[in-house]
Amino acid sequence: MTASGSSLRPDQLRPVSLASLFAGAPDVPISGVSLDSRAIRPGDLYVALPGTATHGAKFATQALTAGAVAILTDPSGAGLLPASAVAVVVDDPRALMAGAAAAIYQHPGTELALLGVTGTTGKTSTTFLLAAGLAAAGHRVGTIGTLGFRLDGQTLISSRTTVTTPESPDLQGLLAYLLQHGADSVAMEVSSHALALGRTDELIFDVAGFTNLGRDHLDFHRDQEDYFQAKARLFRDGHSRAAVINIDDDFGRRLAAEVRAAGLRSVTTGAGAEADYFVLDAQPVAAGGSRVQLRTPRGVREFTLGLLGDFNQRNATTAAAMLEVAGVDLDQALPGLASAAIPGRMQVVDLGPQAPHAVVDFAHTPESVAAALAALPSGRTVAVLGCGGDRDQAKRGPMGAAAARGAQVVVVTDDNPRSEDPEAIRAAVLAGAREEAERTGAQVVDGGQRGDAIAVALRLAGPEDWVAVLGKGHETGQQLADRTIPFDDVTALIEQWGRLAGHQEDEA
């Protein structure tokens, strides 16, 4: 039973016939579709797929009881269905699922301006910047990604999704919901998992953006080349009408050349003048962020960016290019970037007078750790980070090394250990940090559990120092072996500083 990314879907759409969706199927009216037996509504098509631990067909009885009127599955699932079930049995139901969902929800993507962003890092920030620019230009904007689903900046559901791009039944239903509630544009993150699994099939993006490609998700992809090929799908086979590609890394340059050769309308962004869009100059502003001069094919644009870091200037450049390629007036859109705020992305946490400066960021790759630490103002930095369990183990040492290059003190802690031994994960990160610290002179500490590590970092930091808590960003829970416990880095910083400050006052 696959967990549903969201139960958001439109109201009172005209049912479609099962026979119109699948050749040879009976004439059964279908009004919705779900992969999750718990999210079934009367009139739904239930899609029962094989999973890593069990088969969705084992939950067919629950789906039928909840009102499902037909089931799409494969031959292995067919044998698990009740004899009375109306079944459509195909070799690869996943390959047909997106098309069926799009038809059931009346192809909502064709009536929305779709802007999709893919890349290892920067997807969330670029998507938020796109939404801010579109809103400033007068559009009603839906946002889909790691931080959940929004319409006009308002969160649509209280719980945040842990899936960057929902499965196609949820995604098509969500797009139809956004359309029904007045959206004319959607900015969304498009993950490599989504592209490899066909979640965005049946959508054509008006503009697709590529931010970068670093090491990540090699627990899912065979190797880095397979990871690149998954990302590149967004720009192939008619999935996009135009492309904006950052060419600061080799994969971006390769993709840009491929896209040009294929004849897809495209522009590039980057750090230098070889790109179509690049930052000429950026000066810090008192409120945080920077005043940016952006070179575009139509001349120089100036705008204020409210986010810290050179990498966010690159994200803003990609967003600006995507907006202009989409036909949005940058004079109207760029002022919106000044007020864009993104939970858990270089989020400054005010701990009060005499406290260290503090920031929370989602950085969870070697490249993003380096970028987050480089974004901080000059001075002494204490970094707190760990690595997730049941994920790519080879990046643990490099993440520790990146922290030891970018910070003066590294406090290694737990991220989401999942089923792995937290101490073993920390040991791998510590090894990378300590090896690099022999060259940089950084102090490396095993901080233990995350709350304890944040307290250690605050004790080691002075009032002019920065404490950077990395890895979990916006997340409000920590995944342990058998449960998820409430944990929020922002809350932990505030609470731990309150205890430390109170203890210092008691001693005074």
Residue pairs with C-beta under 8 A, 6 or more apart in sequence:
1 36
1 37
1 38
1 51
1 54
1 56
1 58
1 59
2 35
2 36
2 49
2 51
2 56
2 167
3 36
4 34
4 35
4 36
4 38
4 39
4 166
4 167
4 170
5 161
5 163
5 166
5 167
5 170
5 171
5 174
6 149
6 156
6 157
6 161
6 166
6 170
6 173
6 174
7 39
7 157
8 149
8 156
8 157
8 170
8 173
8 174
8 177
9 32
9 105
9 173
9 174
9 176
9 177
10 105
10 108
10 173
10 176
10 177
10 179
10 180
11 180
13 31
13 104
13 105
13 106
13 176
14 106
15 29
15 30
15 31
15 43
16 29
16 30
16 103
16 104
17 27
17 28
17 29
17 30
18 25
18 26
18 27
18 28
18 29
18 30
18 45
18 69
18 70
18 86
18 88
19 25
19 26
19 27
19 28
20 103
21 30
21 45
21 88
21 99
21 100
21 103
21 104
22 72
22 88
22 90
22 96
22 100
25 70
25 88
26 86
28 69
28 70
28 86
29 43
29 69
30 43
30 44
30 45
30 69
30 70
30 104
31 41
31 42
31 43
31 44
31 104
32 41
32 43
32 44
32 45
32 104
32 173
33 44
33 45
33 46
33 47
33 97
33 100
33 101
33 104
33 105
33 169
33 172
33 173
34 40
34 41
34 44
34 45
34 46
34 47
34 63
34 68
34 169
34 170
35 46
35 47
35 49
35 56
35 97
35 167
35 169
35 170
37 46
37 56
37 59
37 60
37 62
37 63
37 66
37 68
38 62
38 66
40 46
40 62
40 63
40 66
40 67
40 68
41 66
41 67
42 66
42 67
42 69
43 67
43 69
44 63
44 66
44 67
44 68
44 69
45 68
45 69
45 70
45 71
45 72
45 100
45 104
46 56
46 60
46 63
46 64
46 68
46 70
46 71
46 72
47 56
47 71
47 72
47 73
47 93
47 97
47 100
47 169
48 55
48 56
48 57
48 59
48 60
48 63
48 71
48 72
48 73
48 77
48 80
48 81
48 93
49 55
49 56
49 73
49 74
49 77
49 93
49 94
49 97
50 56
50 74
50 76
50 77
55 76
55 77
55 80
56 73
56 77
57 71
57 73
57 76
57 77
57 78
57 79
57 80
57 81
58 80
60 68
60 71
60 73
60 77
60 80
60 81
60 82
60 85
61 82
63 71
64 71
64 82
64 85
69 86
70 85
70 86
70 87
70 88
71 77
71 81
71 85
71 86
71 87
71 88
72 87
72 88
72 90
72 93
72 96
72 97
72 100
73 81
73 87
73 88
73 89
73 93
74 89
74 90
74 91
74 92
74 93
75 89
75 91
77 89
77 93
78 87
78 89
81 87
90 96
94 197
94 198
95 198
97 167
97 168
97 169
97 198
98 168
98 172
98 198
98 199
98 200
98 201
98 202
99 201
99 202
101 168
101 169
101 171
101 172
101 173
101 202
102 108
102 109
102 168
102 172
102 202
102 203
104 172
105 172
105 173
105 175
105 176
106 176
107 202
108 172
108 175
108 176
108 178
108 179
109 172
109 175
109 202
109 203
109 204
110 204
111 179
112 142
112 175
112 178
112 179
112 183
112 184
112 185
112 186
113 139
113 184
113 185
113 186
113 206
113 326
114 185
114 186
114 188
114 203
114 204
114 205
114 206
115 130
115 134
115 185
115 186
115 187
115 188
115 205
115 206
115 207
115 208
115 209
115 322
115 326
116 188
116 189
116 190
116 200
116 203
116 205
116 207
116 208
116 209
116 234
116 240
117 123
117 126
117 127
117 130
117 187
117 188
117 189
117 190
117 208
117 209
117 210
117 211
117 318
117 322
118 189
118 190
118 191
118 192
118 195
118 208
118 209
118 210
118 211
118 231
118 234
119 126
119 209
119 210
119 211
119 212
119 213
119 231
119 246
120 211
120 212
120 213
120 214
120 215
120 216
120 365
120 367
120 368
121 211
121 212
121 214
121 311
121 363
121 365
121 367
121 368
121 371
122 211
122 212
122 311
122 314
122 315
122 318
123 145
123 146
123 164
123 189
123 190
123 191
123 211
124 145
124 146
124 147
124 189
124 342
124 345
124 362
125 307
125 312
125 315
125 342
125 345
126 209
126 211
126 315
126 318
126 319
126 322
127 143
127 144
127 145
127 187
127 188
127 189
128 143
128 147
128 187
128 340
128 342
128 345
129 315
129 316
129 319
129 337
129 340
130 141
130 187
130 319
130 322
130 323
131 141
131 143
131 150
131 153
131 187
132 336
132 337
132 339
132 340
133 319
133 320
133 323
133 328
133 330
133 333
133 334
133 336
133 337
134 141
134 185
134 187
134 323
134 328
134 333
134 336
135 141
135 152
135 153
135 336
136 332
136 333
136 334
136 335
136 336
136 337
137 323
137 328
137 329
137 332
137 333
137 336
138 332
139 184
139 185
139 328
140 151
140 152
140 182
140 183
140 184
140 185
141 151
141 152
141 153
141 183
141 184
141 185
141 186
141 187
142 149
142 150
142 151
142 174
142 175
142 178
142 183
142 185
142 186
142 187
142 188
143 149
143 150
143 151
143 186
143 187
143 188
144 165
144 166
144 171
144 174
144 186
144 187
144 188
144 189
145 164
145 165
145 188
145 189
146 160
146 161
146 162
146 164
146 189
146 362
146 474
147 160
147 342
147 343
147 344
147 474
148 155
148 156
148 157
148 159
148 160
148 161
149 155
149 156
149 157
149 161
149 174
150 156
151 178
151 181
151 182
151 183
156 177
160 474
160 475
160 476
164 189
164 190
164 191
164 193
164 194
165 171
165 188
165 189
165 190
165 191
165 193
165 194
165 199
165 200
166 174
166 199
167 197
167 199
168 198
168 199
168 200
168 201
168 202
171 199
171 200
171 203
172 202
175 186
178 186
190 200
190 205
190 208
190 234
192 217
192 220
192 221
192 227
192 230
192 231
193 199
193 217
193 220
193 230
194 200
195 230
195 231
195 233
195 234
196 220
196 221
196 230
196 233
200 234
200 239
203 239
204 238
204 239
204 240
204 241
205 234
205 239
205 240
205 241
206 240
206 241
206 242
206 326
207 240
207 241
207 242
207 243
207 244
207 322
207 325
207 326
208 234
208 235
208 239
208 240
208 242
208 243
208 244
209 243
209 244
209 245
209 246
209 318
209 319
209 321
209 322
210 231
210 234
210 235
210 243
210 244
210 245
210 246
210 252
210 255
211 246
211 314
211 315
211 318
212 246
212 248
212 249
212 251
212 252
212 367
213 224
213 227
213 228
213 231
213 249
213 251
213 252
214 249
214 365
214 366
214 367
214 368
215 224
215 365
215 366
215 367
215 392
215 394
215 395
215 398
216 227
216 364
216 365
216 392
216 395
217 227
217 392
218 224
218 227
218 392
218 394
218 395
219 390
219 391
219 392
221 227
221 230
228 251
228 254
228 255
231 251
231 255
232 255
232 258
233 239
234 240
235 243
235 245
235 255
235 258
235 259
235 262
235 264
236 262
240 264
241 264
241 265
242 264
242 265
242 266
242 325
242 326
243 259
243 264
243 265
243 266
243 267
244 266
244 267
244 268
244 269
244 277
244 318
244 321
244 322
244 325
245 252
245 255
245 256
245 259
245 266
245 267
245 268
245 269
246 252
246 268
246 269
246 270
246 275
246 314
246 317
246 318
247 253
247 256
247 268
247 269
247 270
247 274
247 275
248 270
248 271
248 314
252 268
252 270
256 266
256 268
259 266
260 266
265 325
267 276
267 277
267 297
267 321
267 325
268 274
268 275
268 276
268 277
269 275
269 276
269 277
269 278
269 314
269 317
269 318
269 321
270 277
270 278
271 278
271 279
271 314
272 278
273 295
276 296
276 297
276 321
277 294
277 295
277 296
277 297
277 317
277 318
277 320
277 321
278 294
278 295
278 317
279 292
279 293
279 294
279 295
279 313
279 314
279 317
280 293
280 294
280 295
280 300
281 292
281 293
282 290
282 291
282 292
282 293
282 305
282 310
282 313
283 290
283 291
284 290
284 291
284 377
285 291
285 304
287 306
288 306
288 308
288 348
289 304
289 305
289 306
289 307
289 308
289 338
290 304
290 305
290 313
291 302
291 303
291 304
291 305
292 302
292 303
292 304
292 305
292 313
292 316
293 300
293 301
293 302
294 300
294 301
294 302
294 303
294 316
294 317
294 320
296 320
296 321
296 324
296 330
298 324
301 320
301 330
301 334
303 316
303 320
303 334
303 335
303 337
303 338
304 335
304 337
304 338
305 312
305 313
305 316
305 337
305 338
305 340
306 337
306 338
306 339
306 340
306 341
307 315
307 316
307 340
307 341
307 342
307 345
307 346
308 346
308 348
308 359
308 375
308 376
309 346
309 371
309 372
309 374
309 375
310 371
310 374
310 375
311 368
311 371
311 372
311 375
312 345
312 346
312 375
316 337
319 337
320 330
320 333
320 334
320 337
323 330
323 333
324 330
341 347
343 473
343 474
344 360
344 361
344 362
344 472
344 473
344 474
344 475
344 489
344 490
345 361
345 362
345 473
345 474
346 359
346 361
346 372
346 375
347 359
347 360
347 361
347 473
347 490
348 357
348 358
348 359
349 358
349 359
349 360
349 490
349 493
349 494
350 358
351 358
351 493
351 494
351 497
352 497
352 501
354 463
354 501
355 458
355 463
355 497
355 501
356 382
356 458
356 461
356 462
356 463
356 464
356 465
356 466
356 467
357 464
357 465
357 466
357 467
358 466
358 467
358 468
358 469
358 493
358 497
359 372
359 376
359 466
359 467
359 468
359 469
360 468
360 469
360 470
360 472
360 473
360 489
360 490
360 493
361 368
361 372
361 468
361 469
361 470
361 473
362 368
362 470
362 471
362 472
362 473
362 474
363 369
363 371
363 372
363 385
363 470
363 471
363 473
364 387
364 388
364 399
364 415
364 470
364 471
365 395
365 399
366 395
366 398
366 399
366 401
366 402
367 402
369 383
369 385
369 399
369 402
369 403
369 406
369 470
370 402
370 405
370 406
372 406
372 468
372 470
373 381
373 383
373 402
373 403
373 405
373 406
373 407
373 468
374 406
376 466
376 468
377 466
379 464
379 465
379 466
380 408
380 409
380 461
380 462
380 464
380 465
380 466
381 406
381 407
381 408
381 409
381 465
381 466
381 467
381 468
382 407
382 408
382 409
382 410
382 411
382 457
382 460
382 461
382 465
382 466
382 467
382 468
383 403
383 406
383 407
383 409
383 410
383 411
383 457
383 468
383 470
384 411
384 413
384 447
384 450
384 453
384 454
384 457
384 467
384 468
384 469
384 470
385 399
385 400
385 403
385 410
385 411
385 412
385 413
385 415
385 429
385 469
385 470
385 471
386 412
386 413
386 414
386 415
386 425
386 426
386 429
386 450
386 471
387 395
387 396
387 399
387 415
387 425
387 428
387 429
387 471
388 415
388 416
388 417
388 418
388 471
388 479
389 415
389 416
389 417
389 418
389 419
389 420
389 422
389 425
389 479
390 418
390 419
390 420
391 418
393 428
396 425
396 428
396 429
396 432
397 428
397 429
397 431
397 432
397 435
398 432
399 429
399 432
400 410
400 412
400 428
400 429
400 430
400 431
400 432
400 433
400 434
400 436
400 444
401 432
401 433
401 435
401 436
402 436
403 410
403 433
403 442
403 470
404 410
404 432
404 433
404 434
404 436
404 437
404 440
404 442
404 444
405 436
405 440
405 442
407 442
407 468
408 442
408 443
409 442
409 443
409 444
409 445
409 457
409 460
409 461
410 433
410 437
410 442
410 443
410 444
410 445
411 445
411 447
411 453
411 456
411 457
411 460
412 426
412 429
412 430
412 433
412 444
412 445
412 446
412 447
412 453
413 426
413 447
413 448
413 449
413 450
413 452
413 453
413 454
414 422
414 425
414 426
414 448
414 449
414 450
414 453
414 478
415 425
415 450
415 471
415 472
415 478
416 472
416 475
416 478
416 479
416 480
417 425
417 479
417 480
417 481
418 479
418 480
418 481
419 481
422 449
426 446
426 448
430 444
430 446
433 442
433 444
434 444
436 442
437 443
437 444
443 460
445 456
445 460
447 453
447 454
447 456
447 457
450 478
450 487
450 489
450 492
451 487
451 492
451 496
454 467
454 469
454 489
454 492
454 493
454 496
455 496
455 499
455 500
457 467
457 469
458 467
458 493
458 496
458 497
458 500
459 500
461 467
467 493
469 489
469 492
469 493
472 478
472 487
472 489
473 489
475 487
475 488
475 489
476 486
476 487
476 488
477 484
477 485
477 486
477 487
478 484
478 485
478 486
478 487
